[in-house]
Structures are given as structure tokens and as C-alpha cells.
Amino acid sequence: MELTRYVNGKIMRCGYTTGSCAAGAAKAAAIMLLSGTAVDSVELPTPAGEILRLSILDMGDGSLSSFSNNCQKMKENRPLYPNRSVSTSVSCAVRKDSGDDPDVTNGTLVYAKVSLCKPEDLKDPEPESLIEIDGGQGVGRVTKPGLDQPVGRAAINSTPRRMIKQALTEVCAKYGYSGALKVEISIPEGEKLAKRTFNPRLGIVGGISVIGTTGIVEPMSNQALVDTTKVEIRQLAAKGRTDIFLVPGNYGRDFAKDVLELDVSECVAMSNFIGDAINSAVELGFKRIFMVGHIGKMVKLGIGQTFTHSSGGDGRMETLIACALEAGAGLEVLKEILPCATTDAALDVLIKAGLKEQTMEILGRRIEATLLRKVPDDVQIEYICFTNRADLGGVLCKSPGADELMKLWK
């Protein structure tokens, strides 16, 4: 794959999604099934506008050498139309290539088995088609509402389904086939890989999801994390919830559970994407938003920064310096804060200067102002900012309504 992106000062190679692999494998299987001719690669258009050339690596028995023999048998035995008594199917695979993006599915084989069938045999065809798509080994099943697919269906998302349908419709037209097709997508390593993903938490069991909105994997993309957060928020909305509890990650969850003694079973981890999580909550109708976060991330809200990864800028010490200055800190204190590597180290400086409480009060007002700008007037948003060091006080600052709102999760 020749597509590249310039990310963080480096030229990095793009990859393609599990959805593209599934669609490419299905297209190859359909060509072989309807033509009786072996193919070792297919071209696949993607929603991103890129054309992929995907190598076909396996016909189900682990060897490329089986292509000719299998195809000769298909030529001899396959029915041209599904009203024949002999049933025929072809299975082949595409290997996932994530490019330079770190992805647990990189290198795994994605299989598609395409079978001829009668239209009346289809149980759940794709809209306006005679094509049925289901999941086999290693493809998860949806068990909770609010995901891209309904409960009980294979976790093959809408875009991959459309890609598979489009590819097979094109092949059927080329070879003059007007009957029905069944497609089974399987990922032999999927159940093992799923343990390293968010799927069990999201309610997808038995394997991984077949996903991708563009067909292309962007290197070092944050979009997958943002999408996962949105899915969790959507699931809560599907349950009728209007109150939501957000944490950046494990620090926030552990502090909320162990120190604040809150129920964290349904809190949503938003990573560095505080702004995106709030936007999603508002869009999905949540009226009360409660957030617990470590000062290392929450301090960045003090300068209006709602994407808190270091790649988006730091500003932690500069924010604390501005707050300390407003609290009355002298030049020597400010100069001592500036080289601090951590917010806890800066807090030590403020404690020594007798300015911790005043500085945290000012920071708290700044954080509150940033959060209030993110929500409409009819949405309540409250927060608690903490440090893990008990000797520094635990809770450092909080919004006026935080104590009352957090009772919902006691």
C-alpha cells in the first residue's frame, strides 16, 4: 500500500481495515465461485476514494497451490444457478495490514466464504439485495444495545457490509448471476485477539468486530479511541440514561472507586478526548455530566485545552504558573515551578510557598469555565480534580455541584 501520511514529523504508511479485508476476500471468493477461475489479487474501491489491490493468500486449506485444483473442480461441478441440486462455495482470505498504526489485528487472516443459495434460503439479507452476510469463527456477536449492529447480529459494521454488498453486486453483474449469495466472514484468531480490545466491555462476545468507516487505517490514528468512547456513550443512551460519569482512564476510575467510594461499573473512559466525550454526551441527550480526573490531565482544561495528549501541546506548568501568579506567587516561586516534570512536583513547590489552596481554587475556576463553555445551558457538568498522593490532599479542586451530583453513583 503506497498511501502515506505525515504524522508527528514522520512519513508513515497507511493500512487497510478489517472491513476492507473482508470485502476483498468476499470479492475474490465470488469471482472464483462464479467464474471457476483462480485469482491471486483483487482491486477494491474504498469509501475514502482509494483503490486497494489486495493479495488473496488462502483458499481455506492454507496453500496457494490449491487454487488451480479447486477452481478446476468448481468448473466441473458448480451450478450456474442456485436451482441446481449441487451446493457450491468458495472460501479465501486477505491478511490485515495496519500500516504503521499499532493495531492488535495487524497480520491476521480475514476469511470470507461465499456460497450460492436460493433466495428463499436467506434469513437476513442486506437491504435491497439477495446477499446475506454473517459472522463465523472469531467474529463477535452483539449482546448489548447501542452498537452499530442490533443485538444478536454479527459484529460486522455497516460500512464493511456495504463494501461487501457493493463488491459482490459488481461480480454478480459481471458474470450474469441473478441468484442469491451467502457470505460468512471468519477470523480464526479473533476470539484470542478480542481479549486485547474493548469488545468484552462493549458487549461484543466471541471475537472481534469487523470495522472501518473509510476502509483505510490512518497511521497513529486517534479515531479508533474516539469511536470506542462514542460507542460506550451511545450504549448508555440506549438504556435511557441521562446522567453520565466520565474518567480519562484508570487513575480516575481507581480514585473514584477507592477514595470517593463510587460505583464505576458504568463509567466511561475517554482517554485524552475530553472534548469529544462531552460533545458526544450532549449530542446523545445526557443532561448531567460528572467527571473525575487526575490533575496531570485536568490542568490542561485550565487553558481551554480539551484534547489532553502531549502531542496536542503541554502547557501544564504554564497553566500552574498563571494560576500561582494570580494567587500572589513571587518570581522565585514561578521560576521554581517552570522546570517541574510533574504536576505533583509543582504542588510541592506551591505547598512550600503556602500557595497551594489559593492556586488550586483559581485553577478550579478555570477548569469549570472551560467545561461550561462546552455544554448548553440545560446541561449540568461537574468535576473533581485529584492527585494520587495522599500527602498532597487527594481532591485538589472541584466544581460547586460536584458533591451533590456524585451521589448518583454512590
N, C-alpha and C positions, 0 to 999 in steps of 0.2 A: 504494500500500500504506500503510495507516494505522497499522500496528503500530510502536511505538517502544520504545526502551529508554533508561534514564538511565545514561550511561556517562561517568565522569570529569568530572562536573559539567555535562554537556550532554545535552539530549534529542536522541537520534539515531534515524534511521529504519531499520527493518529492511528486508531484501530477501528474495528467494527464490532457491533453489539451482538449479543446472543440472538437477538431478533433477526439480524442480517444473516447470521449463520443458519438459523432455522429456515429462513426464506430461501437462501441459496441451496441448501440441502434438499428442500422440498422441490425446488425448480428442477434440479438435476435428476431427482428421482422420477419426477413426472415426465421429463424428456425421455429418460431411458424406458420408462413404462410404456409410453405411447409410441415411441419410435423404434424400440428394440436396438438402439444404437448407444454404445458406451460414450460417455463424456467425462473428461477429466477436469473441466472447469466450466463455470457459468458466469455470465455478466448479470449483475443485479443493480437496478436503479434504487437509490435510497431517498427518503423524504428530504434529506439535506441537499439533494441535487447532484450528489456524487455517484459515479458509476463504479461499482466494485467488481473486480474479477476474482472469484473465489475458487480455490482449488478443491476438488472433490477427492477425499482421501480414503474413503472406506465404503464398501457396499454391504457392510454388516458382518462380514466374516474376517475382517482385519487385513485384507490384502488387496492391493490394486490389481494384481494379476487375475483376479476373479471377474473383472469387468467383461472381457470378451466372452468367456464361457457363459456367464449369467445372461448376457444380452442375446447370445445365440439361442439359449433356452427360451428366452422371452419371445423371440421371433417365431419359434416353433409352437409355443403353447399359449401365448397371451391372447385374450379375446379383444377384438377391436371395439366391442360394445359390451356393456355390462349385462345384457340379457343372455350371454353365454353362460354355461354351467361352470366353467373353469374360473376360479378366482386368482387374480394376479396382483402382486405388489412388489415394490422395489424400495429398498432402504439404503441410504447413503449418508455421508457425514461431511461437515465442514469443521475445521479446527478454529476455535476462537483465538483471535489476535487482538489484544487490547492496546497495541502500540506501546507507547512509553507511559501509559497510565497504569498505576498499580491496581490490579484487579484480580480477585481470587479465582475468577473463571478463566483467566488467560491460559491458553494452551489446551483447554478441554475440548473434547469432541462433542458436537451437537448433531444428533441424528434426526432425519425425517424419513418416515416410512409412508409412502403414498400407495393407496390401494384403490382399484376400480370397484365400484359398487352400484347398486340400483338406487335411484332417487328415494324410493320408499324406505330404504335402509338407513337413511340419515336421521339422526335424532336431534341434532343441534347444529344445523348448517349456519355458516356465516351469512349475514344479510344479503339478499338478492343474489344468491349463488347456490350451486349444488356442491359446495365444498364444506366438509366438516373438519374442524381442527381440534385435536385433543392432546393431552399430555400423557406420556408414558413414564418409564423408569427415570427417576431423578428430576422430574418436573413437578414442582409443588402444586398442592391444591389449596384453594382459598377457603378459610374457615371462619373469617370474620368479615362483617360488612364494612364498606367504605373504601375497599381497594378498587383497582381498575376493573377487575372482573367480579361477577357475583359469587356468593358463597356456593361452594360445590364445584365450581368450574376450575379447569386447569389454569395455573398462574402464567398464562401466555397473554401478554398485554395487548391492547387494542392496535397499536402501531405494527408490531410483528404480525398480528393476524391479518391486517390489511395488506402488508407486504407479501405474505404467503398467498393470500387470495389473488392479489394482482398478478403474481408470478405464475400461478397455476392457471389462471384465466387466460393469460397470454399463451402458455404452452398448449392448452386445450384448443384454442382458436387456430394455432399454427398446424396442429395435427388433425384437425377436423373432428375432435371428440366432443360430444354434447352430453355425455352422461355425467355421473356423479363421482366424486373422489373423497376418500377419507385420508386425513393426514394425522399421523401420530408423531409428535416431537418427543424425543427422549435424550437425556444427558446422563450417561452411566455414572459419572462422578458426582452428579447433582446432590444426592442426599448427603454425602460427606461434605461437600462444599457449603451446603446450606448452614451448617453449624458455624461457619465463619462469616455469616451475613446477618442482617437484621430480620430475615424471614421468619424465624420462630417467634420473635416478638410481635411481628406484624400479623401473625395468624396464617402464615403460609407453611404447610406441613408436607413432609415427604420429599422435598427437593428445593431447587432454586426457581426463580422466576425467569421467564424469557421476556426480556425488556428491551427498551431503546425507543426514543422518540424521534431520532433523526437517522438511525441506522449507523451512525458514526460515533466512536468513542473519542472524546476530546482528551488530550493528554493532561494529566493532573487536574481533571475537571472537578469542580465543586458541585456540579449539578446533581450528581447521584445522591449526595448527602442532603441537599436541599429537597430533592424529590422524596426521599425517605421520610424526612421530617413532615412534609406536607401530607404524606400518606397517613402517618400516625395521627395527625391533627384531624384529617378527614374521617378517620375511623371513630374518633371520639364524637365528632359532629353527627355521624350516622347513628350513634347511640342516643342522640338527643341532648347531649351535654352542651351547656352554655358557659361553663366555668372551666378554665384550663390552667394547668400547672406546668411551667416550663423551667428547665435547668439547662445550662450549657453542656454539662457532662457528668462524669462520675463524682467529681468533687461536690457539685451542687446536690446531686441525688443523695450522696452519703451524709452530707451535713444536714440536709432536710430530714433524713431518716433518723440519724443517730443523735443529733443535737436538738433539732426542733421537734422531733418525735412526730413527724408527719407520715401519712400514708403515701408512698411513692410508687404504688403499683401501676398507676396510670399517668405518671408524669412523663412529659415528652422531652427527650434530649435534643437540643437544637444546635449543638456544636458551636461554631463561630457565627452562625447565621441568625443572630438575634432579630435583626430587622425583617428577614424573610419569614421567620416563625411568627412574629407579631402580625405581619401582613396577612399570612395565611389564616391565622386565628380570627382576625377581623372579617376577612372575606367569607369565612365559613360560619359567621354569626355568633361567635363567642362574645359574651358581654362582660365577663370578668376574667382578667388575665393576671396570674400570680407567678412571680419569677424569683428563684433563689440562685445566686451566682457568686463565685469567688471574686475577690477584688481584682485579681490579675486580669480578668476579662471585663468585669463591670466598670472598672475605672475608665475604660475607653469610651463608655457612654457619656462620661463627663465632658467630652469634646464632640459629642454627637456622632461618634463612630459606632455603627450598629453591625458592621462586619468586623469581628474582633481578631481574625488571624493576623499574625505578624506580617504576612505578605501584603496586607492592606495598609500597613503602617503601624507604628508602635504608639508613641505618644503617652505612655503610662506615666513616666517621670515628669514630662512636661505638664501633664494634667495635674499631678500632685503638687508640682511647684506652683502652678497658678492658684490652686486652692489654698496652699500653705501661705502664699503671698497675701491673699485676701484675708487669711486668718491672722496676719501680723508677723509672719516669719521674716527674719532678717536675711541679709545677703549670704552670710556664712551658712545658715541652715539650708537655704536654697541650693547653694553650691555643694553641700554635702548630699542632698537628695539626688542631684542630677546623675552622678555615676553609679547609683544603686542598680544592681542587676535584677532585683525582685521588688515587688510591692511590699513584702514583709520587711525587707531591709530598709525601705523608705519609712515604713511605720516605726521602726526602731529609732530612726532619726527624729521623727516627729514626737515620739514619746519623750526622748531625751530633752527636746526643746519645750516640752509641755504644751504642744500644739495639736496633739492627735485628735482630741474630741472636736475642736473647732474646725480642723481641716476636714474631718470626715462629715461633719454637718454640712459644710459647703459642697463637698463632693456629692453628698446625698441629694442636695437640691438640684445640682446639675444633672445627675442621673435621672431624677424624676422629671425634669423639664424635657430631656431627650425622649423619654418614654411617652410622655403625654403628647408630644408632637406626632407620635406615630399612630395614635388612635383617635377616632372621632369622640365627640363629647358624651355619647351614650355608652361608651365602653370604659369600664374601670380597669386600671392597670396599676399593680402594686409590686414592690420588690423588696428583697432582703439581700444585702451585700455583706459577705463574711470573709474571715480568714480562718485557715485551719489551725493556726497557732493559738491555743487557748490563752497563753500569756499575753496575747495582743488583744484579747477581748472577744473573740468569736464573731458575733454580729457587730459590724462596724457602722453601718447606717441602713436606714430603711425608710420607706415611704410612710406617710401618716396612716394610711389604711391597711398596712401590711398585716398587723397583728390580727385584726378582725377578719380579713379575707382568708388568712391561712387556716382559720378554724374549720373551713370547709374540708380540709384534708387531715384533720386531727384524728 
